Amino acid sequence: MPNTYYLATNDWLNISFRLCIALLVGAIIGLERQIRHKPAGLRTHMLVSLGSAMFILIIMQTGGQQTSADALSRVIQGIAAGVGFLGAGEIVRQSSQESQRLEIHGLTSAAAIWVSAALGSAAGSGLWQLGLIGSLLTFLVLNVFKRLEKHHNSS
């Protein structure tokens, strides 16, 4: 028998909690990006995370008790691919401002947007612990490893 995933439509507290966690994990990443004056900041990351959680919740709400792991997998794949276009737009926008020659800029910001989508998907799926731990680890990568890169490049 296949695994089924279902969230009762009248479970407003659980739905609200999941959406608020999605906003929180997006805010953790977005605030770091905002502080560093990156184009995709607080609101962008919060919206990407919230949107991802909502897509997950939609399939869980509309699929009834027959929502399968396969259906959730397809939604997550769609989110990952769709958000990739946002990331590509970030890279292209950054590159065109710098010069006319081919340059790559904004990869970290694009990756942060992509991670925000994953964090929102985790929150929407009810995996709030995964979302919070993932957001803290992402925050560490964006901060600690940036310092390590600067230290290494200056040596």
C-alpha positions in Angstrom: 0.0 0.0 0.0 1.5 3.4 -1.0 2.2 6.0 1.6 -0.5 8.7 1.8 -0.1 12.2 3.0 -3.1 14.3 4.1 -3.7 17.4 6.0 -7.3 18.0 7.1 -8.7 21.2 5.5 -10.1 22.3 8.9 -6.7 22.1 10.6 -6.1 25.8 10.5 -3.7 25.8 13.4 -1.4 23.3 11.7 -1.6 25.0 8.3 -0.9 28.4 9.9 2.1 27.0 11.8 3.6 25.5 8.7 3.2 28.8 6.7 4.6 30.8 9.6 7.6 28.4 9.8 8.1 28.9 6.0 8.1 32.6 6.5 10.6 32.3 9.4 13.1 30.1 7.5 12.9 32.4 4.5 13.4 35.4 6.7 16.5 33.9 8.3 18.1 33.5 4.8 16.7 36.7 3.4 17.8 38.9 6.3 21.4 37.7 5.8 21.1 38.6 2.1 19.5 41.9 2.9 22.3 42.8 5.3 24.8 42.1 2.6 22.9 44.4 0.2 22.1 41.6 -2.3 19.3 42.3 -4.8 17.3 39.2 -3.6 16.8 40.0 0.1 14.3 39.5 2.9 11.0 39.8 1.1 12.2 37.7 -1.9 13.4 34.8 0.2 10.3 35.0 2.5 8.0 34.9 -0.6 9.9 32.0 -2.2 9.7 30.0 1.0 6.1 30.8 1.6 5.1 30.0 -2.0 6.9 26.7 -1.9 5.1 25.8 1.4 1.8 26.7 -0.2 2.4 24.5 -3.2 3.1 21.6 -0.9 0.0 22.4 1.2 -2.2 22.7 -1.9 -1.4 19.1 -3.0 -1.8 17.9 0.6 -5.2 19.6 0.8 -6.6 18.8 -2.6 -5.4 15.2 -2.8 -7.5 14.1 0.0 -6.5 10.9 1.7 -5.0 9.6 -1.5 -2.2 12.1 -1.8 0.8 10.0 -2.6 4.5 10.4 -2.2 4.7 10.4 -6.0 2.4 13.4 -6.2 4.4 15.3 -3.6 7.6 14.4 -5.4 6.3 15.9 -8.6 5.3 19.1 -6.8 8.8 19.4 -5.2 10.4 18.8 -8.6 8.3 21.5 -10.1 9.2 23.9 -7.3 12.9 23.2 -7.7 12.8 23.7 -11.5 10.6 26.8 -11.3 12.7 28.5 -8.7 15.8 27.7 -10.8 14.4 30.3 -13.2 14.4 32.9 -10.5 18.0 32.1 -9.8 18.9 32.3 -13.4 17.3 35.7 -13.6 19.4 36.8 -10.6 22.6 35.7 -12.3 21.7 37.3 -15.7 20.7 40.5 -14.1 23.9 40.7 -12.1 26.1 39.9 -15.1 24.5 42.5 -17.5 25.1 45.3 -15.0 28.8 44.8 -14.6 30.0 44.8 -18.2 29.3 43.7 -21.7 31.6 40.7 -21.5 30.5 37.4 -20.1 30.8 37.3 -16.3 29.2 35.2 -13.7 27.7 37.0 -10.7 25.0 36.1 -8.3 25.5 32.4 -8.0 25.4 32.5 -4.2 22.2 34.6 -4.2 20.6 32.2 -6.7 21.6 29.2 -4.6 20.1 31.0 -1.5 16.8 31.5 -3.4 16.8 27.8 -4.3 17.5 26.8 -0.7 14.7 29.0 0.5 12.4 27.1 -1.8 13.6 23.8 -0.2 13.2 25.2 3.3 9.6 26.3 2.5 8.9 22.9 1.0 10.1 21.3 4.2 7.9 23.6 6.3 4.9 23.0 4.1 5.4 19.2 4.5 5.4 19.6 8.3 9.1 19.0 8.6 9.6 22.2 10.6 12.7 20.8 12.4 14.3 20.2 9.1 13.4 23.7 7.9 14.8 25.4 11.0 18.0 23.3 11.0 18.5 23.8 7.3 18.0 27.6 7.6 20.5 27.8 10.4 23.0 25.8 8.4 22.4 27.9 5.4 22.9 31.1 7.5 26.2 29.6 8.7 27.4 28.8 5.1 26.5 32.3 4.0 28.3 34.0 6.9 31.1 31.8 8.2 32.3 30.5 4.8 32.2 34.0 3.4 34.7 35.0 6.1 36.8 32.0 5.4 36.9 32.8 1.7 38.0 36.4 2.4 40.6 35.2 4.8 41.9 32.6 2.3 41.9 35.1 -0.6 43.8 37.7 1.4 46.5 35.2 2.4 
